[in-house]
Amino acid sequence: MKIHYSSSDDELVFINHPVMGKPNKEVDDFKFWWNDERTICAISITNYTEESKEFRKNLHLIQLGGIWRGVTITDEEIRETRKELLKVLEEKW
Protein backbone atom coordinates (compact mmCIF):
# COMPACT_ATOMS: atom_id res chain seq x y z
CA MET A 1 0.00 0.00 0.00
CA LYS A 2 1.33 3.43 -0.93
CA ILE A 3 0.07 7.01 -0.64
CA HIS A 4 1.84 9.72 -2.60
CA TYR A 5 1.18 13.45 -2.85
CA SER A 6 2.73 15.49 -5.65
CA SER A 7 2.64 19.19 -4.75
CA SER A 8 3.64 20.28 -8.26
CA ASP A 9 0.60 18.48 -9.75
CA ASP A 10 -1.57 18.87 -6.62
CA GLU A 11 -2.43 15.17 -6.94
CA LEU A 12 -2.93 12.56 -4.23
CA VAL A 13 -2.52 8.92 -5.29
CA PHE A 14 -3.45 5.92 -3.18
CA ILE A 15 -2.20 2.58 -4.52
CA ASN A 16 -3.42 -0.61 -2.87
CA HIS A 17 -2.34 -3.01 -5.66
CA PRO A 18 -0.18 -2.33 -8.72
CA VAL A 19 -2.11 -0.93 -11.69
CA MET A 20 -1.42 -0.52 -15.38
CA GLY A 21 -3.20 1.39 -18.09
CA LYS A 22 -6.06 3.83 -17.96
CA PRO A 23 -8.43 4.14 -14.98
CA ASN A 24 -11.63 2.08 -15.05
CA LYS A 25 -13.69 5.10 -14.01
CA GLU A 26 -13.12 8.87 -14.01
CA VAL A 27 -15.48 11.20 -12.14
CA ASP A 28 -14.52 14.89 -12.02
CA ASP A 29 -11.13 15.01 -10.27
CA PHE A 30 -11.26 11.34 -9.18
CA LYS A 31 -9.83 8.34 -11.04
CA PHE A 32 -10.44 4.74 -9.96
CA TRP A 33 -8.69 1.52 -10.94
CA TRP A 34 -10.07 -1.89 -9.94
CA ASN A 35 -9.35 -5.52 -10.77
CA ASP A 36 -11.57 -8.33 -12.08
CA GLU A 37 -12.90 -9.03 -8.56
CA ARG A 38 -13.98 -5.34 -8.30
CA THR A 39 -11.39 -4.65 -5.60
CA ILE A 40 -10.19 -1.05 -5.73
CA CYS A 41 -6.52 -1.08 -6.66
CA ALA A 42 -5.83 2.66 -6.84
CA ILE A 43 -7.45 6.07 -6.47
CA SER A 44 -6.09 9.35 -7.81
CA ILE A 45 -7.40 12.77 -6.79
CA THR A 46 -6.26 15.65 -8.97
CA ASN A 47 -6.81 19.20 -7.73
CA TYR A 48 -6.46 17.65 -4.26
CA THR A 49 -6.21 20.89 -2.26
CA GLU A 50 -9.52 22.20 -3.60
CA GLU A 51 -11.25 18.82 -3.21
CA SER A 52 -9.99 18.58 0.39
CA LYS A 53 -11.31 22.06 1.25
CA GLU A 54 -14.68 21.26 -0.34
CA PHE A 55 -14.87 17.97 1.58
CA ARG A 56 -14.13 19.64 4.92
CA LYS A 57 -16.59 22.45 4.20
CA ASN A 58 -19.40 20.00 3.41
CA LEU A 59 -18.47 17.32 5.95
CA HIS A 60 -21.77 17.64 7.83
CA LEU A 61 -23.90 17.65 4.65
CA ILE A 62 -25.42 14.72 2.80
CA GLN A 63 -26.20 15.07 -0.89
CA LEU A 64 -29.67 13.80 -1.67
CA GLY A 65 -30.44 12.04 -4.94
CA GLY A 66 -33.42 10.94 -6.97
CA ILE A 67 -36.56 12.99 -6.34
CA TRP A 68 -34.77 14.73 -3.44
CA ARG A 69 -31.93 16.09 -5.63
CA GLY A 70 -31.36 19.76 -4.93
CA VAL A 71 -33.54 19.80 -1.79
CA THR A 72 -32.01 21.42 1.28
CA ILE A 73 -33.07 20.33 4.75
CA THR A 74 -32.23 22.78 7.54
CA ASP A 75 -31.31 21.95 11.12
CA GLU A 76 -34.51 23.71 12.24
CA GLU A 77 -36.63 21.43 10.02
CA ILE A 78 -34.89 18.39 11.49
CA ARG A 79 -35.55 19.58 15.06
CA GLU A 80 -39.24 20.27 14.30
CA THR A 81 -39.69 16.86 12.69
CA ARG A 82 -38.05 15.15 15.68
CA LYS A 83 -40.44 16.95 18.04
CA GLU A 84 -43.43 15.86 15.96
CA LEU A 85 -42.23 12.25 15.92
CA LEU A 86 -41.65 12.26 19.67
CA LYS A 87 -45.21 13.53 20.22
CA VAL A 88 -46.57 10.69 18.09
CA LEU A 89 -44.50 8.15 20.02
CA GLU A 90 -45.63 9.57 23.38
CA GLU A 91 -49.28 9.32 22.30
CA LYS A 92 -48.86 5.66 21.37
CA TRP A 93 -47.30 4.76 24.73
C-alpha positions as CSV (number, residue, x, y, z in Angstrom):
1,M,0.0,0.0,0.0
2,K,1.3,3.4,-0.9
3,I,0.1,7.0,-0.6
4,H,1.8,9.7,-2.6
5,Y,1.2,13.5,-2.9
6,S,2.7,15.5,-5.7
7,S,2.6,19.2,-4.8
8,S,3.6,20.3,-8.3
9,D,0.6,18.5,-9.7
10,D,-1.6,18.9,-6.6
11,E,-2.4,15.2,-6.9
12,L,-2.9,12.6,-4.2
13,V,-2.5,8.9,-5.3
14,F,-3.4,5.9,-3.2
15,I,-2.2,2.6,-4.5
16,N,-3.4,-0.6,-2.9
17,H,-2.3,-3.0,-5.7
18,P,-0.2,-2.3,-8.7
19,V,-2.1,-0.9,-11.7
20,M,-1.4,-0.5,-15.4
21,G,-3.2,1.4,-18.1
22,K,-6.1,3.8,-18.0
23,P,-8.4,4.1,-15.0
24,N,-11.6,2.1,-15.0
25,K,-13.7,5.1,-14.0
26,E,-13.1,8.9,-14.0
27,V,-15.5,11.2,-12.1
28,D,-14.5,14.9,-12.0
29,D,-11.1,15.0,-10.3
30,F,-11.3,11.3,-9.2
31,K,-9.8,8.3,-11.0
32,F,-10.4,4.7,-10.0
33,W,-8.7,1.5,-10.9
34,W,-10.1,-1.9,-9.9
35,N,-9.3,-5.5,-10.8
36,D,-11.6,-8.3,-12.1
37,E,-12.9,-9.0,-8.6
38,R,-14.0,-5.3,-8.3
39,T,-11.4,-4.6,-5.6
40,I,-10.2,-1.0,-5.7
41,C,-6.5,-1.1,-6.7
42,A,-5.8,2.7,-6.8
43,I,-7.5,6.1,-6.5
44,S,-6.1,9.3,-7.8
45,I,-7.4,12.8,-6.8
46,T,-6.3,15.6,-9.0
47,N,-6.8,19.2,-7.7
48,Y,-6.5,17.6,-4.3
49,T,-6.2,20.9,-2.3
50,E,-9.5,22.2,-3.6
51,E,-11.2,18.8,-3.2
52,S,-10.0,18.6,0.4
53,K,-11.3,22.1,1.3
54,E,-14.7,21.3,-0.3
55,F,-14.9,18.0,1.6
56,R,-14.1,19.6,4.9
57,K,-16.6,22.5,4.2
58,N,-19.4,20.0,3.4
59,L,-18.5,17.3,6.0
60,H,-21.8,17.6,7.8
61,L,-23.9,17.6,4.6
62,I,-25.4,14.7,2.8
63,Q,-26.2,15.1,-0.9
64,L,-29.7,13.8,-1.7
65,G,-30.4,12.0,-4.9
66,G,-33.4,10.9,-7.0
67,I,-36.6,13.0,-6.3
68,W,-34.8,14.7,-3.4
69,R,-31.9,16.1,-5.6
70,G,-31.4,19.8,-4.9
71,V,-33.5,19.8,-1.8
72,T,-32.0,21.4,1.3
73,I,-33.1,20.3,4.7
74,T,-32.2,22.8,7.5
75,D,-31.3,22.0,11.1
76,E,-34.5,23.7,12.2
77,E,-36.6,21.4,10.0
78,I,-34.9,18.4,11.5
79,R,-35.6,19.6,15.1
80,E,-39.2,20.3,14.3
81,T,-39.7,16.9,12.7
82,R,-38.0,15.1,15.7
83,K,-40.4,17.0,18.0
84,E,-43.4,15.9,16.0
85,L,-42.2,12.2,15.9
86,L,-41.6,12.3,19.7
87,K,-45.2,13.5,20.2
88,V,-46.6,10.7,18.1
89,L,-44.5,8.2,20.0
90,E,-45.6,9.6,23.4
91,E,-49.3,9.3,22.3
92,K,-48.9,5.7,21.4
93,W,-47.3,4.8,24.7
